[in-house]
Amino acid sequence: MFTINYRDPRPVYEQIMDEIRKLIISGVYAPDERLPSVRELAGQLAINPNTIQRAYRELEQSGYIYSVAGRGNFVGARQEVDVQRKAELLKTFAETARELRWLGVSEAELASYLREGETEK
C-alpha cells in the first residue's frame, strides 16, 4: 500500500491521510469500497491503531470516507467531499500560482500544467 516516512516533519496521521486521499483521488479505491480495518492497517504499517483511527476520523470529517458501525470504513462518494476542503485547496493553489508567477513561470506554462496534470518539466 504505502509506507511512512519518519523523516517527514508532518505527523504520521497526516501522512496516512494524504496517502489514502491520493489513493481515493487516483481511483485505486472506488466509491463505497471498504478500506482496511484500523487493526489491519496498523499491523501493515507497524504503528499504533490510535494513529490510524485519527487519520480515518479526519478523513471522515472531510467527507472522503464514511464509517458503518460494525462493518468498517468505506470510500465516500465524490460529491460528498467537504466544500471547505475545496476552498482550502483553491486557496493553496492561488498562493502557489502567485509564487510561481513571481519566480518567472508564465501563465502559459501554468495552464499547460493544469491541462496535462504534469508535476515536473
N, CA, C and O atoms as CSV, one atom per row, in Angstrom:
chain,resi,resn,atom,element,x,y,z
A,1,MET,N,N,0.840,-1.185,0.000
A,1,MET,CA,C,0.000,0.000,0.000
A,1,MET,C,C,0.884,1.247,0.000
A,1,MET,O,O,1.096,1.843,-1.056
A,2,PHE,N,N,1.397,1.649,1.147
A,2,PHE,CA,C,2.284,2.804,1.244
A,2,PHE,C,C,3.121,2.682,2.502
A,2,PHE,O,O,2.863,1.829,3.351
A,3,THR,N,N,4.109,3.526,2.616
A,3,THR,CA,C,4.987,3.499,3.783
A,3,THR,C,C,4.975,4.862,4.462
A,3,THR,O,O,4.581,5.870,3.876
A,4,ILE,N,N,5.410,4.862,5.688
A,4,ILE,CA,C,5.513,6.085,6.477
A,4,ILE,C,C,6.948,6.570,6.421
A,4,ILE,O,O,7.887,5.789,6.571
A,5,ASN,N,N,7.110,7.870,6.203
A,5,ASN,CA,C,8.433,8.476,6.178
A,5,ASN,C,C,8.659,9.154,7.534
A,5,ASN,O,O,8.065,10.193,7.824
A,6,TYR,N,N,9.507,8.566,8.341
A,6,TYR,CA,C,9.728,9.106,9.685
A,6,TYR,C,C,10.599,10.354,9.675
A,6,TYR,O,O,10.751,11.009,10.706
A,7,ARG,N,N,11.165,10.686,8.539
A,7,ARG,CA,C,11.929,11.934,8.414
A,7,ARG,C,C,11.037,13.098,7.996
A,7,ARG,O,O,11.449,14.256,8.056
A,8,ASP,N,N,9.833,12.791,7.579
A,8,ASP,CA,C,8.862,13.811,7.181
A,8,ASP,C,C,8.450,14.588,8.429
A,8,ASP,O,O,8.122,13.980,9.447
A,9,PRO,N,N,8.461,15.913,8.370
A,9,PRO,CA,C,8.104,16.694,9.561
A,9,PRO,C,C,6.612,16.625,9.918
A,9,PRO,O,O,6.222,16.990,11.027
A,10,ARG,N,N,5.783,16.159,8.979
A,10,ARG,CA,C,4.352,16.060,9.265
A,10,ARG,C,C,4.070,14.896,10.210
A,10,ARG,O,O,4.788,13.897,10.183
A,11,PRO,N,N,3.049,15.007,11.037
A,11,PRO,CA,C,2.677,13.886,11.897
A,11,PRO,C,C,2.305,12.659,11.059
A,11,PRO,O,O,1.884,12.785,9.909
A,12,VAL,N,N,2.463,11.493,11.642
A,12,VAL,CA,C,2.192,10.233,10.938
A,12,VAL,C,C,0.739,10.170,10.469
A,12,VAL,O,O,0.471,9.720,9.355
A,13,TYR,N,N,-0.198,10.614,11.301
A,13,TYR,CA,C,-1.604,10.520,10.895
A,13,TYR,C,C,-1.878,11.370,9.660
A,13,TYR,O,O,-2.710,10.994,8.835
A,14,GLU,N,N,-1.192,12.520,9.509
A,14,GLU,CA,C,-1.367,13.349,8.319
A,14,GLU,C,C,-0.794,12.659,7.087
A,14,GLU,O,O,-1.370,12.752,6.003
A,15,GLN,N,N,0.326,11.973,7.242
A,15,GLN,CA,C,0.899,11.231,6.122
A,15,GLN,C,C,-0.072,10.141,5.664
A,15,GLN,O,O,-0.264,9.929,4.466
A,16,ILE,N,N,-0.675,9.459,6.624
A,16,ILE,CA,C,-1.645,8.411,6.302
A,16,ILE,C,C,-2.845,9.011,5.585
A,16,ILE,O,O,-3.303,8.473,4.576
A,17,MET,N,N,-3.353,10.117,6.101
A,17,MET,CA,C,-4.476,10.798,5.457
A,17,MET,C,C,-4.142,11.159,4.015
A,17,MET,O,O,-4.930,10.899,3.106
A,18,ASP,N,N,-2.977,11.756,3.810
A,18,ASP,CA,C,-2.579,12.170,2.464
A,18,ASP,C,C,-2.471,10.983,1.521
A,18,ASP,O,O,-2.901,11.060,0.371
A,19,GLU,N,N,-1.899,9.890,2.002
A,19,GLU,CA,C,-1.745,8.712,1.150
A,19,GLU,C,C,-3.101,8.097,0.804
A,19,GLU,O,O,-3.333,7.722,-0.346
A,20,ILE,N,N,-3.986,7.992,1.773
A,20,ILE,CA,C,-5.317,7.435,1.497
A,20,ILE,C,C,-6.082,8.357,0.563
A,20,ILE,O,O,-6.759,7.895,-0.355
A,21,ARG,N,N,-5.975,9.669,0.795
A,21,ARG,CA,C,-6.631,10.648,-0.077
A,21,ARG,C,C,-6.134,10.486,-1.518
A,21,ARG,O,O,-6.928,10.515,-2.457
A,22,LYS,N,N,-4.820,10.317,-1.688
A,22,LYS,CA,C,-4.254,10.127,-3.034
A,22,LYS,C,C,-4.798,8.851,-3.675
A,22,LYS,O,O,-5.115,8.841,-4.865
A,23,LEU,N,N,-4.907,7.778,-2.894
A,23,LEU,CA,C,-5.429,6.526,-3.427
A,23,LEU,C,C,-6.892,6.662,-3.848
A,23,LEU,O,O,-7.316,6.067,-4.839
A,24,ILE,N,N,-7.652,7.441,-3.098
A,24,ILE,CA,C,-9.062,7.671,-3.441
A,24,ILE,C,C,-9.155,8.520,-4.701
A,24,ILE,O,O,-9.891,8.185,-5.629
A,25,ILE,N,N,-8.409,9.616,-4.733
A,25,ILE,CA,C,-8.463,10.535,-5.872
A,25,ILE,C,C,-7.995,9.868,-7.157
A,25,ILE,O,O,-8.551,10.116,-8.226
A,26,SER,N,N,-6.975,9.023,-7.056
A,26,SER,CA,C,-6.436,8.366,-8.247
A,26,SER,C,C,-7.302,7.196,-8.717
A,26,SER,O,O,-7.054,6.633,-9.784
A,27,GLY,N,N,-8.302,6.831,-7.940
A,27,GLY,CA,C,-9.209,5.760,-8.345
A,27,GLY,C,C,-8.796,4.377,-7.896
A,27,GLY,O,O,-9.451,3.398,-8.251
A,28,VAL,N,N,-7.722,4.269,-7.120
A,28,VAL,CA,C,-7.320,2.962,-6.590
A,28,VAL,C,C,-8.437,2.415,-5.708
A,28,VAL,O,O,-8.756,1.227,-5.760
A,29,TYR,N,N,-9.019,3.283,-4.909
A,29,TYR,CA,C,-10.199,2.927,-4.118
A,29,TYR,C,C,-11.423,3.533,-4.789
A,29,TYR,O,O,-11.462,4.736,-5.049
A,30,ALA,N,N,-12.405,2.716,-5.066
A,30,ALA,CA,C,-13.641,3.173,-5.696
A,30,ALA,C,C,-14.644,3.608,-4.624
A,30,ALA,O,O,-14.543,3.180,-3.474
A,31,PRO,N,N,-15.612,4.455,-4.993
A,31,PRO,CA,C,-16.656,4.832,-4.029
A,31,PRO,C,C,-17.324,3.589,-3.446
A,31,PRO,O,O,-17.594,2.618,-4.153
A,32,ASP,N,N,-17.576,3.641,-2.170
A,32,ASP,CA,C,-18.221,2.571,-1.398
A,32,ASP,C,C,-17.343,1.341,-1.200
A,32,ASP,O,O,-17.814,0.333,-0.671
A,33,GLU,N,N,-16.081,1.400,-1.611
A,33,GLU,CA,C,-15.163,0.292,-1.371
A,33,GLU,C,C,-14.707,0.319,0.079
A,33,GLU,O,O,-14.466,1.386,0.643
A,34,ARG,N,N,-14.591,-0.849,0.672
A,34,ARG,CA,C,-14.173,-0.951,2.069
A,34,ARG,C,C,-12.668,-0.720,2.172
A,34,ARG,O,O,-11.885,-1.260,1.391
A,35,LEU,N,N,-12.282,0.094,3.150
A,35,LEU,CA,C,-10.870,0.345,3.444
A,35,LEU,C,C,-10.359,-0.712,4.418
A,35,LEU,O,O,-11.157,-1.364,5.091
A,36,PRO,N,N,-9.047,-0.890,4.501
A,36,PRO,CA,C,-8.526,-1.823,5.508
A,36,PRO,C,C,-8.987,-1.389,6.906
A,36,PRO,O,O,-9.129,-0.197,7.179
A,37,SER,N,N,-9.215,-2.357,7.773
A,37,SER,CA,C,-9.622,-2.013,9.133
A,37,SER,C,C,-8.480,-1.285,9.832
A,37,SER,O,O,-7.335,-1.310,9.382
A,38,VAL,N,N,-8.813,-0.650,10.920
A,38,VAL,CA,C,-7.808,0.062,11.707
A,38,VAL,C,C,-6.704,-0.895,12.119
A,38,VAL,O,O,-5.522,-0.574,11.998
A,39,ARG,N,N,-7.083,-2.068,12.604
A,39,ARG,CA,C,-6.086,-3.052,13.040
A,39,ARG,C,C,-5.236,-3.571,11.892
A,39,ARG,O,O,-4.022,-3.720,12.029
A,40,GLU,N,N,-5.878,-3.846,10.756
A,40,GLU,CA,C,-5.129,-4.325,9.587
A,40,GLU,C,C,-4.063,-3.320,9.165
A,40,GLU,O,O,-2.894,-3.666,8.992
A,41,LEU,N,N,-4.488,-2.069,9.003
A,41,LEU,CA,C,-3.562,-1.037,8.539
A,41,LEU,C,C,-2.482,-0.750,9.572
A,41,LEU,O,O,-1.324,-0.533,9.217
A,42,ALA,N,N,-2.856,-0.748,10.847
A,42,ALA,CA,C,-1.862,-0.540,11.906
A,42,ALA,C,C,-0.828,-1.659,11.879
A,42,ALA,O,O,0.360,-1.409,12.079
A,43,GLY,N,N,-1.269,-2.880,11.637
A,43,GLY,CA,C,-0.350,-4.012,11.545
A,43,GLY,C,C,0.565,-3.909,10.342
A,43,GLY,O,O,1.764,-4.167,10.449
A,44,GLN,N,N,0.011,-3.534,9.194
A,44,GLN,CA,C,0.805,-3.389,7.975
A,44,GLN,C,C,1.874,-2.318,8.122
A,44,GLN,O,O,3.005,-2.487,7.667
A,45,LEU,N,N,1.503,-1.207,8.764
A,45,LEU,CA,C,2.425,-0.072,8.889
A,45,LEU,C,C,3.237,-0.108,10.183
A,45,LEU,O,O,4.136,0.711,10.375
A,46,ALA,N,N,2.926,-1.044,11.061
A,46,ALA,CA,C,3.609,-1.189,12.353
A,46,ALA,C,C,3.546,0.104,13.171
A,46,ALA,O,O,4.555,0.597,13.674
A,47,ILE,N,N,2.317,0.636,13.284
A,47,ILE,CA,C,2.111,1.843,14.095
A,47,ILE,C,C,0.898,1.635,14.996
A,47,ILE,O,O,0.146,0.673,14.841
A,48,ASN,N,N,0.728,2.542,15.923
A,48,ASN,CA,C,-0.357,2.473,16.886
A,48,ASN,C,C,-1.722,2.591,16.191
A,48,ASN,O,O,-1.907,3.479,15.359
A,49,PRO,N,N,-2.677,1.712,16.520
A,49,PRO,CA,C,-4.017,1.798,15.921
A,49,PRO,C,C,-4.698,3.145,16.153
A,49,PRO,O,O,-5.512,3.573,15.335
A,50,ASN,N,N,-4.375,3.818,17.258
A,50,ASN,CA,C,-4.977,5.130,17.515
A,50,ASN,C,C,-4.585,6.142,16.439
A,50,ASN,O,O,-5.354,7.052,16.128
A,51,THR,N,N,-3.404,5.982,15.878
A,51,THR,CA,C,-2.947,6.877,14.814
A,51,THR,C,C,-3.793,6.672,13.561
A,51,THR,O,O,-4.182,7.636,12.902
A,52,ILE,N,N,-4.075,5.413,13.237
A,52,ILE,CA,C,-4.924,5.097,12.086
A,52,ILE,C,C,-6.330,5.618,12.344
A,52,ILE,O,O,-6.953,6.202,11.457
A,53,GLN,N,N,-6.825,5.409,13.550
A,53,GLN,CA,C,-8.170,5.869,13.896
A,53,GLN,C,C,-8.288,7.377,13.733
A,53,GLN,O,O,-9.307,7.869,13.249
A,54,ARG,N,N,-7.265,8.108,14.129
A,54,ARG,CA,C,-7.297,9.571,13.990
A,54,ARG,C,C,-7.329,9.957,12.517
A,54,ARG,O,O,-8.086,10.847,12.129
A,55,ALA,N,N,-6.515,9.297,11.689
A,55,ALA,CA,C,-6.499,9.586,10.257
A,55,ALA,C,C,-7.875,9.296,9.650
A,55,ALA,O,O,-8.393,10.098,8.874
A,56,TYR,N,N,-8.461,8.160,10.000
A,56,TYR,CA,C,-9.784,7.816,9.485
A,56,TYR,C,C,-10.832,8.834,9.951
A,56,TYR,O,O,-11.697,9.231,9.170
A,57,ARG,N,N,-10.759,9.251,11.197
A,57,ARG,CA,C,-11.719,10.233,11.724
A,57,ARG,C,C,-11.625,11.547,10.947
A,57,ARG,O,O,-12.645,12.130,10.579
A,58,GLU,N,N,-10.397,12.009,10.699
A,58,GLU,CA,C,-10.194,13.262,9.959
A,58,GLU,C,C,-10.697,13.121,8.514
A,58,GLU,O,O,-11.315,14.039,7.976
A,59,LEU,N,N,-10.427,11.965,7.893
A,59,LEU,CA,C,-10.901,11.737,6.526
A,59,LEU,C,C,-12.427,11.694,6.477
A,59,LEU,O,O,-13.042,12.145,5.511
A,60,GLU,N,N,-13.023,11.148,7.523
A,60,GLU,CA,C,-14.486,11.107,7.579
A,60,GLU,C,C,-15.057,12.509,7.736
A,60,GLU,O,O,-16.053,12.852,7.099
A,61,GLN,N,N,-14.435,13.312,8.576
A,61,GLN,CA,C,-14.904,14.685,8.772
A,61,GLN,C,C,-14.822,15.509,7.492
A,61,GLN,O,O,-15.633,16.409,7.273
A,62,SER,N,N,-13.843,15.198,6.650
A,62,SER,CA,C,-13.705,15.951,5.404
A,62,SER,C,C,-14.468,15.309,4.244
A,62,SER,O,O,-14.425,15.819,3.125
A,63,GLY,N,N,-15.165,14.196,4.496
A,63,GLY,CA,C,-16.048,13.617,3.503
A,63,GLY,C,C,-15.427,12.592,2.575
A,63,GLY,O,O,-16.106,12.098,1.674
A,64,TYR,N,N,-14.164,12.256,2.761
A,64,TYR,CA,C,-13.520,11.292,1.884
A,64,TYR,C,C,-13.950,9.861,2.184
A,64,TYR,O,O,-13.991,9.021,1.285
A,65,ILE,N,N,-14.267,9.585,3.431
A,65,ILE,CA,C,-14.705,8.241,3.798
A,65,ILE,C,C,-15.911,8.352,4.723
A,65,ILE,O,O,-16.228,9.426,5.233
A,66,TYR,N,N,-16.566,7.231,4.925
A,66,TYR,CA,C,-17.647,7.156,5.916
A,66,TYR,C,C,-17.525,5.824,6.638
A,66,TYR,O,O,-16.967,4.865,6.105
A,67,SER,N,N,-18.048,5.774,7.846
A,67,SER,CA,C,-17.966,4.533,8.610
A,67,SER,C,C,-19.353,3.952,8.826
A,67,SER,O,O,-20.348,4.671,8.928
A,68,VAL,N,N,-19.384,2.646,8.891
A,68,VAL,CA,C,-20.620,1.921,9.176
A,68,VAL,C,C,-20.319,1.074,10.409
A,68,VAL,O,O,-19.419,0.235,10.392
A,69,ALA,N,N,-21.077,1.302,11.472
A,69,ALA,CA,C,-20.840,0.598,12.725
A,69,ALA,C,C,-20.832,-0.909,12.511
A,69,ALA,O,O,-21.760,-1.474,11.933
A,70,GLY,N,N,-19.775,-1.547,12.985
A,70,GLY,CA,C,-19.657,-2.990,12.887
A,70,GLY,C,C,-19.214,-3.511,11.528
A,70,GLY,O,O,-18.967,-4.708,11.380
A,71,ARG,N,N,-19.110,-2.640,10.537
A,71,ARG,CA,C,-18.737,-3.081,9.179
A,71,ARG,C,C,-17.406,-2.512,8.726
A,71,ARG,O,O,-16.682,-3.160,7.971
A,72,GLY,N,N,-17.068,-1.293,9.184
A,72,GLY,CA,C,-15.785,-0.712,8.806
A,72,GLY,C,C,-15.910,0.653,8.179
A,72,GLY,O,O,-16.927,1.336,8.308
A,73,ASN,N,N,-14.840,1.036,7.491
A,73,ASN,CA,C,-14.756,2.341,6.834
A,73,ASN,C,C,-14.777,2.154,5.329
A,73,ASN,O,O,-14.157,1.234,4.795
A,74,PHE,N,N,-15.504,3.046,4.644
A,74,PHE,CA,C,-15.705,2.939,3.204
A,74,PHE,C,C,-15.414,4.273,2.526
A,74,PHE,O,O,-15.523,5.334,3.141
A,75,VAL,N,N,-15.046,4.203,1.269
A,75,VAL,CA,C,-14.768,5.408,0.485
A,75,VAL,C,C,-16.079,6.116,0.213
A,75,VAL,O,O,-17.059,5.500,-0.206
A,76,GLY,N,N,-16.085,7.415,0.455
A,76,GLY,CA,C,-17.276,8.216,0.231
A,76,GLY,C,C,-17.458,8.569,-1.237
A,76,GLY,O,O,-16.537,8.435,-2.041
A,77,ALA,N,N,-18.651,9.018,-1.570
A,77,ALA,CA,C,-18.940,9.464,-2.930
A,77,ALA,C,C,-18.255,10.803,-3.173
A,77,ALA,O,O,-18.085,11.604,-2.254
A,78,ARG,N,N,-17.876,11.025,-4.392
A,78,ARG,CA,C,-17.114,12.230,-4.740
A,78,ARG,C,C,-17.839,13.518,-4.343
A,78,ARG,O,O,-17.210,14.433,-3.811
A,79,GLN,N,N,-19.125,13.604,-4.586
A,79,GLN,CA,C,-19.860,14.838,-4.308
A,79,GLN,C,C,-19.978,15.133,-2.816
A,79,GLN,O,O,-20.343,16.245,-2.433
A,80,GLU,N,N,-19.675,14.155,-1.977
A,80,GLU,CA,C,-19.790,14.358,-0.540
A,80,GLU,C,C,-18.554,15.005,0.088
A,80,GLU,O,O,-18.556,15.345,1.272
A,81,VAL,N,N,-17.496,15.174,-0.718
A,81,VAL,CA,C,-16.276,15.766,-0.178
A,81,VAL,C,C,-16.582,17.185,0.266
A,81,VAL,O,O,-17.263,17.944,-0.424
A,82,ASP,N,N,-16.069,17.514,1.418
A,82,ASP,CA,C,-16.350,18.780,2.071
A,82,ASP,C,C,-16.032,19.989,1.196
A,82,ASP,O,O,-14.956,20.075,0.604
A,83,VAL,N,N,-16.967,20.905,1.122
A,83,VAL,CA,C,-16.789,22.151,0.385
A,83,VAL,C,C,-15.618,22.942,0.967
A,83,VAL,O,O,-14.904,23.630,0.237
A,84,GLN,N,N,-15.429,22.843,2.261
A,84,GLN,CA,C,-14.329,23.536,2.917
A,84,GLN,C,C,-12.990,23.044,2.389
A,84,GLN,O,O,-12.068,23.842,2.221
A,85,ARG,N,N,-12.862,21.750,2.124
A,85,ARG,CA,C,-11.618,21.198,1.581
A,85,ARG,C,C,-11.331,21.796,0.207
A,85,ARG,O,O,-10.184,22.122,-0.102
A,86,LYS,N,N,-12.366,21.941,-0.616
A,86,LYS,CA,C,-12.191,22.567,-1.925
A,86,LYS,C,C,-11.681,23.992,-1.769
A,86,LYS,O,O,-10.770,24.416,-2.480
A,87,ALA,N,N,-12.277,24.729,-0.832
A,87,ALA,CA,C,-11.856,26.108,-0.605
A,87,ALA,C,C,-10.405,26.177,-0.144
A,87,ALA,O,O,-9.650,27.041,-0.590
A,88,GLU,N,N,-10.013,25.267,0.750
A,88,GLU,CA,C,-8.629,25.228,1.227
A,88,GLU,C,C,-7.661,24.954,0.083
A,88,GLU,O,O,-6.622,25.605,-0.030
A,89,LEU,N,N,-8.007,23.988,-0.764
A,89,LEU,CA,C,-7.145,23.643,-1.886
A,89,LEU,C,C,-7.039,24.785,-2.894
A,89,LEU,O,O,-5.959,25.054,-3.421
A,90,LEU,N,N,-8.155,25.453,-3.159
A,90,LEU,CA,C,-8.113,26.587,-4.084
A,90,LEU,C,C,-7.272,27.729,-3.526
A,90,LEU,O,O,-6.560,28.401,-4.272
A,91,LYS,N,N,-7.352,27.945,-2.233
A,91,LYS,CA,C,-6.528,28.987,-1.611
A,91,LYS,C,C,-5.046,28.632,-1.739
A,91,LYS,O,O,-4.230,29.482,-2.095
A,92,THR,N,N,-4.702,27.387,-1.450
A,92,THR,CA,C,-3.318,26.927,-1.582
A,92,THR,C,C,-2.852,27.034,-3.027
A,92,THR,O,O,-1.727,27.451,-3.300
A,93,PHE,N,N,-3.732,26.651,-3.951
A,93,PHE,CA,C,-3.406,26.737,-5.370
A,93,PHE,C,C,-3.123,28.182,-5.773
A,93,PHE,O,O,-2.149,28.450,-6.476
A,94,ALA,N,N,-3.969,29.113,-5.333
A,94,ALA,CA,C,-3.787,30.519,-5.682
A,94,ALA,C,C,-2.460,31.047,-5.137
A,94,ALA,O,O,-1.738,31.765,-5.830
A,95,GLU,N,N,-2.148,30.688,-3.897
A,95,GLU,CA,C,-0.876,31.125,-3.304
A,95,GLU,C,C,0.312,30.553,-4.065
A,95,GLU,O,O,1.292,31.253,-4.319
A,96,THR,N,N,0.218,29.278,-4.427
A,96,THR,CA,C,1.296,28.623,-5.174
A,96,THR,C,C,1.441,29.242,-6.559
A,96,THR,O,O,2.557,29.484,-7.020
A,97,ALA,N,N,0.322,29.496,-7.221
A,97,ALA,CA,C,0.367,30.105,-8.556
A,97,ALA,C,C,0.996,31.492,-8.496
A,97,ALA,O,O,1.789,31.847,-9.368
A,98,ARG,N,N,0.652,32.279,-7.479
A,98,ARG,CA,C,1.258,33.626,-7.323
A,98,ARG,C,C,2.766,33.513,-7.159
A,98,ARG,O,O,3.521,34.271,-7.769
A,99,GLU,N,N,3.200,32.571,-6.340
A,99,GLU,CA,C,4.638,32.406,-6.123
A,99,GLU,C,C,5.340,31.930,-7.390
A,99,GLU,O,O,6.437,32.390,-7.705
A,100,LEU,N,N,4.718,31.022,-8.107
A,100,LEU,CA,C,5.301,30.554,-9.360
A,100,LEU,C,C,5.412,31.688,-10.374
A,100,LEU,O,O,6.417,31.800,-11.075
A,101,ARG,N,N,4.386,32.523,-10.453
A,101,ARG,CA,C,4.443,33.684,-11.354
A,101,ARG,C,C,5.585,34.601,-10.928
A,101,ARG,O,O,6.310,35.110,-11.783
A,102,TRP,N,N,5.760,34.818,-9.643
A,102,TRP,CA,C,6.840,35.658,-9.129
A,102,TRP,C,C,8.200,35.062,-9.492
A,102,TRP,O,O,9.156,35.797,-9.738
A,103,LEU,N,N,8.286,33.734,-9.525
A,103,LEU,CA,C,9.530,33.047,-9.869
A,103,LEU,C,C,9.760,32.973,-11.382
A,103,LEU,O,O,10.769,32.433,-11.836
A,104,GLY,N,N,8.828,33.515,-12.149
A,104,GLY,CA,C,9.036,33.597,-13.588
A,104,GLY,C,C,8.327,32.559,-14.427
A,104,GLY,O,O,8.572,32.480,-15.631
A,105,VAL,N,N,7.458,31.763,-13.836
A,105,VAL,CA,C,6.700,30.790,-14.615
A,105,VAL,C,C,5.577,31.536,-15.329
A,105,VAL,O,O,4.815,32.275,-14.706
A,106,SER,N,N,5.486,31.336,-16.637
A,106,SER,CA,C,4.481,32.056,-17.422
A,106,SER,C,C,3.087,31.476,-17.205
A,106,SER,O,O,2.922,30.347,-16.743
A,107,GLU,N,N,2.090,32.291,-17.556
A,107,GLU,CA,C,0.710,31.823,-17.459
A,107,GLU,C,C,0.490,30.631,-18.380
A,107,GLU,O,O,-0.260,29.714,-18.047
A,108,ALA,N,N,1.143,30.645,-19.538
A,108,ALA,CA,C,1.015,29.530,-20.478
A,108,ALA,C,C,1.554,28.242,-19.872
A,108,ALA,O,O,0.954,27.180,-20.040
A,109,GLU,N,N,2.686,28.325,-19.164
A,109,GLU,CA,C,3.242,27.142,-18.513
A,109,GLU,C,C,2.304,26.630,-17.425
A,109,GLU,O,O,2.078,25.426,-17.301
A,110,LEU,N,N,1.760,27.563,-16.635
A,110,LEU,CA,C,0.814,27.160,-15.593
A,110,LEU,C,C,-0.404,26.481,-16.207
A,110,LEU,O,O,-0.867,25.455,-15.708
A,111,ALA,N,N,-0.917,27.054,-17.286
A,111,ALA,CA,C,-2.082,26.475,-17.959
A,111,ALA,C,C,-1.750,25.081,-18.492
A,111,ALA,O,O,-2.582,24.175,-18.434
A,112,SER,N,N,-0.545,24.916,-19.005
A,112,SER,CA,C,-0.111,23.613,-19.508
A,112,SER,C,C,-0.097,22.576,-18.387
A,112,SER,O,O,-0.540,21.443,-18.572
A,113,TYR,N,N,0.409,22.973,-17.236
A,113,TYR,CA,C,0.422,22.055,-16.089
A,113,TYR,C,C,-0.994,21.671,-15.684
A,113,TYR,O,O,-1.254,20.520,-15.332
A,114,LEU,N,N,-1.892,22.620,-15.734
A,114,LEU,CA,C,-3.280,22.322,-15.374
A,114,LEU,C,C,-3.922,21.369,-16.374
A,114,LEU,O,O,-4.587,20.408,-15.987
A,115,ARG,N,N,-3.719,21.642,-17.672
A,115,ARG,CA,C,-4.326,20.804,-18.712
A,115,ARG,C,C,-3.773,19.392,-18.702
A,115,ARG,O,O,-4.524,18.424,-18.823
A,116,GLU,N,N,-2.473,19.273,-18.559
A,116,GLU,CA,C,-1.818,17.983,-18.704
A,116,GLU,C,C,-1.596,17.258,-17.383
A,116,GLU,O,O,-1.222,16.085,-17.366
A,117,GLY,N,N,-1.824,17.954,-16.288
A,117,GLY,CA,C,-1.627,17.335,-14.987
A,117,GLY,C,C,-0.172,17.009,-14.697
A,117,GLY,O,O,0.131,16.108,-13.915
A,118,GLU,N,N,0.713,17.741,-15.325
A,118,GLU,CA,C,2.144,17.495,-15.132
A,118,GLU,C,C,2.614,18.040,-13.799
A,118,GLU,O,O,2.103,19.046,-13.307
A,119,THR,N,N,3.592,17.365,-13.223
A,119,THR,CA,C,4.169,17.852,-11.970
A,119,THR,C,C,5.616,18.252,-12.134
A,119,THR,O,O,6.153,18.986,-11.304
A,120,GLU,N,N,6.261,17.781,-13.194
A,120,GLU,CA,C,7.663,18.132,-13.420
A,120,GLU,C,C,7.872,18.419,-14.892
A,120,GLU,O,O,7.324,17.735,-15.756
A,121,LYS,N,N,8.659,19.425,-15.165
A,121,LYS,CA,C,9.047,19.731,-16.542
A,121,LYS,C,C,10.507,19.973,-16.597
A,121,LYS,O,O,11.047,20.249,-17.668
